[in-house]
Amino acid sequence: MVMSACEARLAGHPDRLRWNDRYAAGAAPAFVPHPLAVRALAEVGNLPAGDQYPGPRGLASPDGPVADLACGPSGTALLAAASGRHVTAVDVSEVALDLLAAEARRRGLAHLITLVHTDLSGWRPRPRSFAVVLCTGFWEAAVFPAAAAAVAPGGLLGWEAFTEQARRVRPGLDHRWCLADGEPASLLPPDFTVLDQSDLRGGQRRQMLARRAR
């Protein structure tokens, strides 16, 4: 397992401090993969064998790694690694990444996971380099173009985030962290096909899964 650290630049980053405090004070994470990640990995036919993860399998997909963005102590990264894919897990919180690293070592998956400690706004992956790109708890419009560009031909992009509707019940939620009407599908490059975009939890969250043309 490799950690790419940016600690000097992130030392006073408010998101780093906030999430570090939350993860350090919270209960041990369950490492449950996000349902959208389960669906995406099923779409590419890339789940561990067994009945725990039902769904379609074996559809054509490119070889290549998975990116898990704003990953936290991620069950998604562990699930993707258990399927045999290399995973790049990106988060601003080194506490979250340390928790993920420890669990990956316990499961014998550390060699398949690269940890990247950075703010996503400064993350610039190589274009068309990931078979699956997932982000299931974060939104910033400026981050989306680089994430979409990182999807390989034939690959999948899965996203879930708060909508503007969520601000009605969470007034402290910054509008920059909320999807506007039609987003994120409306921001996709033209060579993507939306497989599904739907609102969840009374419209407070929105989920999208899209595939890039080959």
Backbone torsions as a table, in degrees:
resi	resn	phi	psi	omega
1	MET	NA	134.1	-176.8
2	VAL	-115.8	134.5	174.9
3	MET	-110.3	121.5	173.2
4	SER	-97.7	108.9	-170.2
5	ALA	-103.8	145.0	177.6
6	CYS	-131.9	44.8	-166.8
7	GLU	-64.9	-36.3	-177.7
8	ALA	-62.5	-46.1	-179.0
9	ARG	-69.5	-30.0	-174.9
10	LEU	-93.4	-1.4	-169.7
11	ALA	-49.8	-46.0	-178.1
12	GLY	-106.6	15.7	-176.7
13	HIS	-63.1	124.2	-176.2
14	PRO	-61.4	-36.2	178.5
15	ASP	-67.2	-39.8	177.2
16	ARG	-60.0	-47.9	-178.2
17	LEU	-64.3	-42.2	-178.6
18	ARG	-64.0	-48.0	-177.4
19	TRP	-73.6	-34.7	174.8
20	ASN	-59.0	-44.9	179.0
21	ASP	-62.9	-41.2	-177.8
22	ARG	-66.6	-45.9	-178.8
23	TYR	-70.3	-35.3	-179.7
24	ALA	-68.2	-32.1	-176.2
25	ALA	-91.6	-13.3	-173.0
26	GLY	-85.7	174.6	175.8
27	ALA	-70.4	164.3	178.3
28	ALA	-59.4	133.2	-178.0
29	PRO	-66.2	150.4	-179.2
30	ALA	-85.5	-17.9	-179.2
31	PHE	57.0	40.9	176.4
32	VAL	-85.8	127.0	179.4
33	PRO	-67.3	145.4	179.6
34	HIS	-66.9	140.9	-179.9
35	PRO	-55.7	-35.1	178.4
36	LEU	-66.3	-36.6	176.5
37	ALA	-65.8	-40.9	177.0
38	VAL	-59.9	-44.2	179.9
39	ARG	-64.3	-44.3	-178.6
40	ALA	-62.7	-43.9	-179.5
41	LEU	-69.5	-30.6	173.1
42	ALA	-67.2	-38.9	179.4
43	GLU	-60.5	-36.3	-179.9
44	VAL	-92.1	10.1	176.1
45	GLY	64.6	40.4	-168.0
46	ASN	-135.8	52.4	176.1
47	LEU	-114.2	153.0	174.2
48	PRO	-58.0	151.2	179.9
49	ALA	-65.9	154.4	176.0
50	GLY	122.9	177.1	-174.5
51	ASP	-94.4	0.6	-175.7
52	GLN	-68.0	-29.0	-176.8
53	TYR	-125.4	79.9	179.9
54	PRO	-69.9	160.3	177.4
55	GLY	139.3	175.0	-179.5
56	PRO	-65.3	145.2	179.8
57	ARG	-138.0	158.1	169.0
58	GLY	84.0	12.3	176.4
59	LEU	-73.0	151.9	-177.1
60	ALA	-61.3	135.0	178.6
61	SER	-154.2	155.6	179.1
62	PRO	-74.4	151.3	168.0
63	ASP	-68.9	157.7	176.5
64	GLY	137.4	172.6	-173.2
65	PRO	-81.4	173.8	176.6
66	VAL	-113.7	139.9	172.4
67	ALA	-109.9	129.0	177.5
68	ASP	-116.4	107.7	-170.8
69	LEU	-97.4	141.4	-173.7
70	ALA	50.4	51.8	-164.2
71	CYS	-72.1	-32.2	-171.4
72	GLY	61.4	-161.5	175.1
73	PRO	-79.1	84.0	-156.4
74	SER	-87.9	122.2	166.7
75	GLY	-73.3	-24.6	178.1
76	THR	-63.4	-48.4	179.0
77	ALA	-60.5	-39.4	179.8
78	LEU	-66.9	-40.6	178.6
79	LEU	-64.0	-44.8	179.9
80	ALA	-63.5	-40.8	178.2
81	ALA	-66.5	-37.3	178.8
82	ALA	-64.7	-23.0	177.0
83	SER	-82.2	-6.0	178.1
84	GLY	102.5	-2.1	179.6
85	ARG	-84.9	144.5	167.8
86	HIS	-73.4	143.0	-174.4
87	VAL	-127.2	135.5	168.4
88	THR	-107.2	115.9	-177.6
89	ALA	-107.7	120.4	-172.0
90	VAL	-116.1	129.4	177.1
91	ASP	-157.3	153.3	178.4
92	VAL	-81.3	-15.4	-176.5
93	SER	-100.8	115.4	176.1
94	GLU	-72.4	-22.0	175.1
95	VAL	-65.3	-45.1	176.9
96	ALA	-61.1	-43.4	-179.2
97	LEU	-66.7	-35.7	176.6
98	ASP	-64.3	-39.9	177.8
99	LEU	-63.9	-43.1	178.0
100	LEU	-63.9	-42.7	-179.2
101	ALA	-60.9	-43.2	-179.1
102	ALA	-63.5	-41.5	-179.9
103	GLU	-70.6	-36.6	177.0
104	ALA	-62.4	-41.1	176.7
105	ARG	-64.0	-41.2	-179.6
106	ARG	-61.2	-34.8	-177.6
107	ARG	-90.8	-0.2	-178.9
108	GLY	73.3	27.9	-176.4
109	LEU	-113.3	4.5	-173.1
110	ALA	-59.5	-32.2	-177.5
111	HIS	-69.6	-12.4	-177.9
112	LEU	-102.5	-2.8	-174.0
113	ILE	-121.3	125.3	172.6
114	THR	-105.4	125.0	-179.7
115	LEU	-95.8	132.9	178.5
116	VAL	-122.8	113.7	-179.0
117	HIS	-94.0	100.5	-178.2
118	THR	-162.4	163.4	169.9
119	ASP	-80.0	130.5	-176.5
120	LEU	-59.5	-26.3	179.8
121	SER	-64.0	-19.5	177.8
122	GLY	-107.5	7.4	-177.2
123	TRP	-87.0	122.5	-179.0
124	ARG	-129.2	89.4	179.8
125	PRO	-73.7	163.6	175.6
126	ARG	-67.5	131.0	-178.7
127	PRO	-58.5	143.2	174.6
128	ARG	56.4	40.8	-174.0
129	SER	-111.9	-7.4	-177.8
130	PHE	-120.2	133.6	176.7
131	ALA	-70.2	-33.2	178.9
132	VAL	-139.0	130.5	173.2
133	VAL	-119.9	125.9	-175.9
134	LEU	-127.4	139.7	171.8
135	CYS	-146.7	116.5	-169.2
136	THR	-124.4	18.0	178.2
137	GLY	-162.2	29.8	-173.5
138	PHE	-154.7	144.5	170.7
139	TRP	-147.0	132.3	167.9
140	GLU	-153.9	118.5	-171.4
141	ALA	-56.3	-33.6	-177.8
142	ALA	-68.5	-19.8	-179.2
143	VAL	-82.5	-27.1	-170.4
144	PHE	-61.7	-42.6	-178.3
145	PRO	-58.1	-42.3	179.7
146	ALA	-67.1	-37.0	178.8
147	ALA	-65.8	-45.2	178.7
148	ALA	-64.7	-39.7	179.5
149	ALA	-63.6	-25.1	-177.6
150	ALA	-77.0	-11.1	-178.0
151	VAL	-76.8	129.6	179.9
152	ALA	-73.2	157.0	173.5
153	PRO	-54.0	130.2	-176.8
154	GLY	84.4	-4.1	-176.0
155	GLY	-87.3	176.3	-174.7
156	LEU	-115.3	146.3	171.1
157	LEU	-123.1	119.9	178.1
158	GLY	-118.3	135.5	-176.8
159	TRP	-143.5	140.9	169.4
160	GLU	-140.7	135.9	-179.5
161	ALA	-158.1	170.4	175.0
162	PHE	-66.0	152.8	171.7
163	THR	-106.6	173.0	175.0
164	GLU	-59.9	-29.5	178.7
165	GLN	-57.7	-33.0	-178.1
166	ALA	-63.3	-24.8	-178.1
167	ARG	-69.6	-16.8	177.5
168	ARG	-69.6	-31.2	179.3
169	VAL	-105.9	-12.1	176.9
170	ARG	-129.5	74.5	-172.7
171	PRO	-61.7	-20.1	178.4
172	GLY	-81.8	-3.1	-178.3
173	LEU	-72.8	124.2	-178.4
174	ASP	-67.4	133.1	-178.3
175	HIS	-61.9	-23.2	179.7
176	ARG	-69.2	-18.0	-179.2
177	TRP	-96.5	9.3	-174.5
178	CYS	-119.7	138.5	176.8
179	LEU	-70.4	135.1	172.1
180	ALA	-81.7	172.0	180.0
181	ASP	-54.3	131.9	177.0
182	GLY	84.9	-18.2	179.2
183	GLU	-79.9	151.7	3.4
184	PRO	-87.4	-7.9	-175.1
185	ALA	-57.5	-36.7	-177.3
186	SER	-66.1	-14.8	-178.5
187	LEU	-99.6	0.0	-178.1
188	LEU	-68.3	145.3	169.3
189	PRO	-60.6	158.5	-173.6
190	PRO	-67.0	-14.8	-178.6
191	ASP	-90.5	13.7	173.7
192	PHE	-102.0	145.0	171.1
193	THR	-113.6	127.6	178.7
194	VAL	-77.7	119.3	175.7
195	LEU	-80.8	-33.7	178.4
196	ASP	-167.4	140.7	166.1
197	GLN	-141.7	123.9	-175.3
198	SER	-148.0	151.7	177.6
199	ASP	-90.7	146.1	-176.7
200	LEU	-126.9	162.8	173.7
201	ARG	53.0	52.2	178.2
202	GLY	66.1	27.0	178.7
203	GLY	86.6	5.6	-177.8
204	GLN	-80.7	-20.4	176.6
205	ARG	-132.0	154.0	178.0
206	ARG	-131.3	141.2	-176.9
207	GLN	-124.0	138.7	178.9
208	MET	-137.2	141.9	170.9
209	LEU	-132.1	127.9	-176.2
210	ALA	-138.8	152.6	-179.7
211	ARG	-120.7	136.7	176.3
212	ARG	-83.2	140.4	177.9
213	ALA	-63.6	151.0	177.2
214	ARG	-77.9	NA	NA
